[in-house]
């Protein structure tokens, strides 16, 4: 029972992360042509944090 609840929680967190990354891609494409390179580096930093968090959640799911 606990394992199934945990897997459902991980699935929801993955969905939230994916939706958040899609939103970041849209914001990135919208702002990248209007501003300097600083937002591009900031977006890359956010993407790397999201990727690390997603890998960590997958690692927890395997355990």
MOPAC internal coordinates of N, CA, C and O (Angstrom, degrees):
PM7 1SCF
backbone

  N    0.0000 0     0.00 0     0.00 0    0    0    0
  C    1.4603 1     0.00 0     0.00 0    1    0    0
  C    1.5289 1   110.74 1     0.00 0    2    1    0
  O    1.2310 1   120.87 1   134.04 1    3    2    1
  N    1.3288 1   115.94 1   -45.96 1    3    2    1
  C    1.4637 1   119.66 1  -179.52 1    5    3    2
  C    1.5207 1   110.36 1   -65.67 1    6    5    3
  O    1.2310 1   120.58 1   140.50 1    7    6    5
  N    1.3426 1   116.50 1   -39.50 1    7    6    5
  C    1.4597 1   119.93 1  -179.06 1    9    7    6
  C    1.5255 1   111.22 1   -64.20 1   10    9    7
  O    1.2310 1   119.83 1   139.52 1   11   10    9
  N    1.3399 1   117.94 1   -40.48 1   11   10    9
  C    1.4650 1   120.21 1   179.97 1   13   11   10
  C    1.5206 1   110.84 1   -68.48 1   14   13   11
  O    1.2310 1   120.05 1   140.72 1   15   14   13
  N    1.3163 1   117.50 1   -39.28 1   15   14   13
  C    1.4709 1   120.08 1   176.74 1   17   15   14
  C    1.5271 1   110.57 1   -63.91 1   18   17   15
  O    1.2310 1   120.92 1   140.65 1   19   18   17
  N    1.3252 1   115.85 1   -39.35 1   19   18   17
  C    1.4589 1   119.90 1   179.61 1   21   19   18
  C    1.5227 1   110.75 1   -65.89 1   22   21   19
  O    1.2310 1   120.19 1   139.76 1   23   22   21
  N    1.3328 1   117.24 1   -40.24 1   23   22   21
  C    1.4624 1   119.89 1   179.78 1   25   23   22
  C    1.5252 1   111.06 1   -67.77 1   26   25   23
  O    1.2310 1   120.01 1   144.91 1   27   26   25
  N    1.3365 1   117.59 1   -35.09 1   27   26   25
  C    1.4664 1   120.34 1   176.11 1   29   27   26
  C    1.5188 1   109.87 1   -65.83 1   30   29   27
  O    1.2310 1   120.34 1   138.62 1   31   30   29
  N    1.3246 1   116.95 1   -41.38 1   31   30   29
  C    1.4667 1   120.85 1   178.03 1   33   31   30
  C    1.5239 1   110.85 1   -62.09 1   34   33   31
  O    1.2310 1   120.04 1   136.20 1   35   34   33
  N    1.3236 1   117.54 1   -43.80 1   35   34   33
  C    1.4662 1   121.14 1   178.65 1   37   35   34
  C    1.5273 1   110.26 1   -63.12 1   38   37   35
  O    1.2310 1   120.16 1   139.72 1   39   38   37
  N    1.3229 1   117.31 1   -40.28 1   39   38   37
  C    1.4614 1   120.08 1   179.17 1   41   39   38
  C    1.5260 1   110.85 1   -62.89 1   42   41   39
  O    1.2310 1   119.98 1   138.15 1   43   42   41
  N    1.3242 1   117.65 1   -41.85 1   43   42   41
  C    1.4637 1   120.31 1   177.83 1   45   43   42
  C    1.5240 1   111.40 1   -65.30 1   46   45   43
  O    1.2310 1   120.28 1   138.81 1   47   46   45
  N    1.3274 1   117.07 1   -41.19 1   47   46   45
  C    1.4652 1   119.62 1   178.91 1   49   47   46
  C    1.5259 1   110.98 1   -64.27 1   50   49   47
  O    1.2310 1   120.26 1   140.57 1   51   50   49
  N    1.3341 1   117.11 1   -39.43 1   51   50   49
  C    1.4648 1   120.01 1   176.96 1   53   51   50
  C    1.5227 1   110.68 1   -62.72 1   54   53   51
  O    1.2310 1   120.46 1   138.46 1   55   54   53
  N    1.3319 1   116.73 1   -41.54 1   55   54   53
  C    1.4592 1   120.44 1   179.28 1   57   55   54
  C    1.5226 1   111.00 1   -63.53 1   58   57   55
  O    1.2310 1   120.56 1   137.78 1   59   58   57
  N    1.3295 1   116.53 1   -42.22 1   59   58   57
  C    1.4677 1   120.54 1   178.45 1   61   59   58
  C    1.5253 1   110.56 1   -62.99 1   62   61   59
  O    1.2310 1   120.38 1   138.11 1   63   62   61
  N    1.3461 1   116.87 1   -41.89 1   63   62   61
  C    1.4590 1   120.10 1   178.81 1   65   63   62
  C    1.5245 1   111.41 1   -64.59 1   66   65   63
  O    1.2310 1   120.44 1   138.33 1   67   66   65
  N    1.3423 1   116.77 1   -41.67 1   67   66   65
  C    1.4634 1   119.82 1  -179.80 1   69   67   66
  C    1.5232 1   110.20 1   -64.55 1   70   69   67
  O    1.2310 1   120.25 1   135.78 1   71   70   69
  N    1.3366 1   117.12 1   -44.22 1   71   70   69
  C    1.4593 1   120.05 1   178.68 1   73   71   70
  C    1.5239 1   111.23 1   -63.72 1   74   73   71
  O    1.2310 1   120.76 1   141.50 1   75   74   73
  N    1.3194 1   116.16 1   -38.50 1   75   74   73
  C    1.4636 1   119.74 1   177.32 1   77   75   74
  C    1.5194 1   111.89 1   -64.34 1   78   77   75
  O    1.2310 1   120.34 1   140.56 1   79   78   77
  N    1.3377 1   116.96 1   -39.44 1   79   78   77
  C    1.4621 1   119.86 1   178.64 1   81   79   78
  C    1.5166 1   111.13 1   -68.45 1   82   81   79
  O    1.2310 1   119.91 1   143.42 1   83   82   81
  N    1.3343 1   117.77 1   -36.58 1   83   82   81
  C    1.4658 1   119.91 1   176.17 1   85   83   82
  C    1.5191 1   110.24 1   -63.10 1   86   85   83
  O    1.2310 1   120.50 1   139.19 1   87   86   85
  N    1.3321 1   116.65 1   -40.81 1   87   86   85
  C    1.4645 1   120.12 1   178.36 1   89   87   86
  C    1.5304 1   110.47 1   -64.39 1   90   89   87
  O    1.2310 1   120.67 1   140.45 1   91   90   89
  N    1.3401 1   116.33 1   -39.55 1   91   90   89
  C    1.4597 1   119.85 1   178.76 1   93   91   90
  C    1.5269 1   111.12 1   -65.59 1   94   93   91
  O    1.2310 1   120.24 1   142.73 1   95   94   93
  N    1.3353 1   117.15 1   -37.27 1   95   94   93
  C    1.4596 1   119.65 1   178.04 1   97   95   94
  C    1.5232 1   110.10 1   -63.49 1   98   97   95
  O    1.2310 1   120.56 1   136.83 1   99   98   97
  N    1.3365 1   116.53 1   -43.17 1   99   98   97
  C    1.4685 1   119.91 1   179.26 1  101   99   98
  C    1.5224 1   110.20 1   -62.86 1  102  101   99
  O    1.2310 1   120.41 1   134.49 1  103  102  101
  N    1.3326 1   116.83 1   -45.51 1  103  102  101
  C    1.4632 1   119.86 1   178.68 1  105  103  102
  C    1.5272 1   111.07 1   -62.98 1  106  105  103
  O    1.2310 1   120.88 1   140.20 1  107  106  105
  N    1.3200 1   115.91 1   -39.80 1  107  106  105
  C    1.4595 1   120.34 1   179.86 1  109  107  106
  C    1.5249 1   110.88 1   -62.65 1  110  109  107
  O    1.2310 1   120.40 1   134.17 1  111  110  109
  N    1.3356 1   116.84 1   -45.83 1  111  110  109
  C    1.4581 1   119.92 1  -179.44 1  113  111  110
  C    1.5184 1   111.16 1   -67.41 1  114  113  111
  O    1.2310 1   120.31 1   147.13 1  115  114  113
  N    1.3143 1   117.00 1   -32.87 1  115  114  113
  C    1.4564 1   120.20 1  -178.82 1  117  115  114
  C    1.5217 1   111.47 1   -72.92 1  118  117  115
  O    1.2310 1   120.48 1   142.96 1  119  118  117
  N    1.3360 1   116.68 1   -37.04 1  119  118  117
  C    1.4693 1   119.91 1  -174.87 1  121  119  118
  C    1.5173 1   113.90 1   -95.87 1  122  121  119
  O    1.2310 1   119.70 1   163.47 1  123  122  121
  N    1.3264 1   118.18 1   -16.53 1  123  122  121
  C    1.4558 1   119.10 1  -172.48 1  125  123  122
  C    1.5167 1   112.06 1   -66.92 1  126  125  123
  O    1.2310 1   119.85 1   150.09 1  127  126  125
  N    1.3371 1   117.89 1   -29.91 1  127  126  125
  C    1.4597 1   119.69 1  -179.58 1  129  127  126
  C    1.5152 1   112.02 1   -84.82 1  130  129  127
  O    1.2310 1   120.01 1   169.55 1  131  130  129
  N    1.3404 1   117.58 1   -10.45 1  131  130  129
  C    1.4597 1   120.23 1  -173.65 1  133  131  130
  C    1.5223 1   113.48 1  -102.80 1  134  133  131
  O    1.2310 1   120.24 1   154.64 1  135  134  133
  N    1.3142 1   117.15 1   -25.36 1  135  134  133
  C    1.4650 1   120.86 1  -171.06 1  137  135  134
  C    1.5236 1   110.81 1  -118.56 1  138  137  135
  O    1.2310 1   121.56 1     3.14 1  139  138  137
  N    1.3186 1   114.62 1  -176.86 1  139  138  137
  C    1.4615 1   120.22 1   179.81 1  141  139  138
  C    1.5214 1   110.63 1   -79.26 1  142  141  139
  O    1.2310 1   120.60 1    11.94 1  143  142  141
  N    1.3120 1   116.46 1  -168.06 1  143  142  141
  C    1.4633 1   121.38 1  -177.60 1  145  143  142
  C    1.5184 1   112.88 1   -79.19 1  146  145  143
  O    1.2310 1   119.49 1   168.71 1  147  146  145
  N    1.3189 1   118.58 1   -11.29 1  147  146  145
  C    1.4615 1   120.43 1  -176.81 1  149  147  146
  C    1.5322 1   111.77 1   -61.66 1  150  149  147
  O    1.2310 1   118.72 1   133.92 1  151  150  149
  N    1.3567 1   120.04 1   -46.08 1  151  150  149
  C    1.4654 1   118.02 1   177.93 1  153  151  150
  C    1.5295 1   112.79 1   -62.80 1  154  153  151
  O    1.2310 1   120.05 1   150.83 1  155  154  153
  N    1.3248 1   117.51 1   -29.17 1  155  154  153
  C    1.4658 1   120.06 1   179.55 1  157  155  154
  C    1.5271 1   109.76 1   -64.70 1  158  157  155
  O    1.2310 1   120.30 1   135.12 1  159  158  157
  N    1.3323 1   117.03 1   -44.88 1  159  158  157
  C    1.4612 1   120.00 1   178.12 1  161  159  158
  C    1.5213 1   110.76 1   -65.81 1  162  161  159
  O    1.2310 1   120.48 1   142.80 1  163  162  161
  N    1.3268 1   116.68 1   -37.20 1  163  162  161
  C    1.4647 1   120.37 1   178.64 1  165  163  162
  C    1.5286 1   110.66 1   -64.48 1  166  165  163
  O    1.2310 1   120.53 1   137.44 1  167  166  165
  N    1.3451 1   116.60 1   -42.56 1  167  166  165
  C    1.4631 1   120.11 1   178.34 1  169  167  166
  C    1.5279 1   110.57 1   -63.96 1  170  169  167
  O    1.2310 1   120.28 1   139.03 1  171  170  169
  N    1.3239 1   117.07 1   -40.97 1  171  170  169
  C    1.4655 1   119.74 1   178.60 1  173  171  170
  C    1.5265 1   110.78 1   -62.35 1  174  173  171
  O    1.2310 1   120.51 1   142.46 1  175  174  173
  N    1.3318 1   116.63 1   -37.54 1  175  174  173
  C    1.4561 1   121.12 1   177.35 1  177  175  174
  C    1.5260 1   110.66 1   -63.83 1  178  177  175
  O    1.2310 1   120.27 1   136.09 1  179  178  177
  N    1.3391 1   117.09 1   -43.91 1  179  178  177
  C    1.4642 1   121.07 1   178.72 1  181  179  178
  C    1.5188 1   110.50 1   -64.22 1  182  181  179
  O    1.2310 1   120.55 1   138.15 1  183  182  181
  N    1.3383 1   116.55 1   -41.85 1  183  182  181
  C    1.4622 1   119.61 1   178.33 1  185  183  182
  C    1.5260 1   110.98 1   -60.84 1  186  185  183
  O    1.2310 1   119.98 1   139.40 1  187  186  185
  N    1.3212 1   117.64 1   -40.60 1  187  186  185
  C    1.4655 1   119.38 1  -179.09 1  189  187  186
  C    1.5226 1   110.66 1   -66.67 1  190  189  187
  O    1.2310 1   120.09 1   141.55 1  191  190  189
  N    1.3298 1   117.43 1   -38.45 1  191  190  189
  C    1.4708 1   120.00 1   177.22 1  193  191  190
  C    1.5226 1   110.10 1   -64.73 1  194  193  191
  O    1.2310 1   120.22 1   135.96 1  195  194  193
  N    1.3428 1   117.18 1   -44.04 1  195  194  193
  C    1.4611 1   120.41 1   178.29 1  197  195  194
  C    1.5253 1   111.13 1   -60.81 1  198  197  195
  O    1.2310 1   120.52 1   138.17 1  199  198  197
  N    1.3210 1   116.62 1   -41.83 1  199  198  197
  C    1.4653 1   120.11 1  -178.68 1  201  199  198
  C    1.5262 1   110.72 1   -64.50 1  202  201  199
  O    1.2310 1   120.55 1   136.11 1  203  202  201
  N    1.3408 1   116.56 1   -43.89 1  203  202  201
  C    1.4576 1   120.54 1   179.04 1  205  203  202
  C    1.5277 1   110.28 1   -63.02 1  206  205  203
  O    1.2310 1   120.39 1   137.73 1  207  206  205
  N    1.3390 1   116.86 1   -42.27 1  207  206  205
  C    1.4593 1   120.39 1   179.26 1  209  207  206
  C    1.5228 1   111.07 1   -64.50 1  210  209  207
  O    1.2310 1   120.42 1   139.47 1  211  210  209
  N    1.3145 1   116.81 1   -40.53 1  211  210  209
  C    1.4627 1   120.45 1   179.15 1  213  211  210
  C    1.5264 1   110.71 1   -65.00 1  214  213  211
  O    1.2310 1   119.93 1   138.00 1  215  214  213
  N    1.3262 1   117.74 1   -42.00 1  215  214  213
  C    1.4599 1   120.57 1   177.59 1  217  215  214
  C    1.5324 1   110.81 1   -63.98 1  218  217  215
  O    1.2310 1   120.62 1   142.41 1  219  218  217
  N    1.3285 1   116.43 1   -37.59 1  219  218  217
  C    1.4616 1   120.09 1   178.04 1  221  219  218
  C    1.5234 1   110.88 1   -64.36 1  222  221  219
  O    1.2310 1   120.34 1   138.14 1  223  222  221
  N    1.3435 1   116.95 1   -41.86 1  223  222  221
  C    1.4557 1   120.25 1   178.47 1  225  223  222
  C    1.5258 1   111.09 1   -65.10 1  226  225  223
  O    1.2310 1   120.30 1   141.53 1  227  226  225
  N    1.3304 1   117.03 1   -38.47 1  227  226  225
  C    1.4624 1   119.59 1   176.62 1  229  227  226
  C    1.5217 1   110.72 1   -65.18 1  230  229  227
  O    1.2310 1   120.29 1   143.04 1  231  230  229
  N    1.3278 1   117.05 1   -36.96 1  231  230  229
  C    1.4676 1   121.37 1   177.49 1  233  231  230
  C    1.5289 1   110.41 1   -64.10 1  234  233  231
  O    1.2310 1   120.56 1   138.01 1  235  234  233
  N    1.3347 1   116.53 1   -41.99 1  235  234  233
  C    1.4580 1   120.21 1   177.51 1  237  235  234
  C    1.5251 1   110.81 1   -64.88 1  238  237  235
  O    1.2310 1   120.93 1   143.59 1  239  238  237
  N    1.3206 1   115.83 1   -36.41 1  239  238  237
  C    1.4620 1   119.67 1  -179.48 1  241  239  238
  C    1.5250 1   110.96 1   -66.14 1  242  241  239
  O    1.2310 1   120.52 1   143.42 1  243  242  241
  N    1.3309 1   116.62 1   -36.58 1  243  242  241
  C    1.4651 1   120.12 1   178.43 1  245  243  242
  C    1.5254 1   110.07 1   -66.18 1  246  245  243
  O    1.2310 1   120.47 1   139.88 1  247  246  245
  N    1.3306 1   116.71 1   -40.12 1  247  246  245
  C    1.4690 1   120.43 1   178.91 1  249  247  246
  C    1.5184 1   108.93 1   -68.47 1  250  249  247
  O    1.2310 1   120.10 1   180.00 1  251  250  249

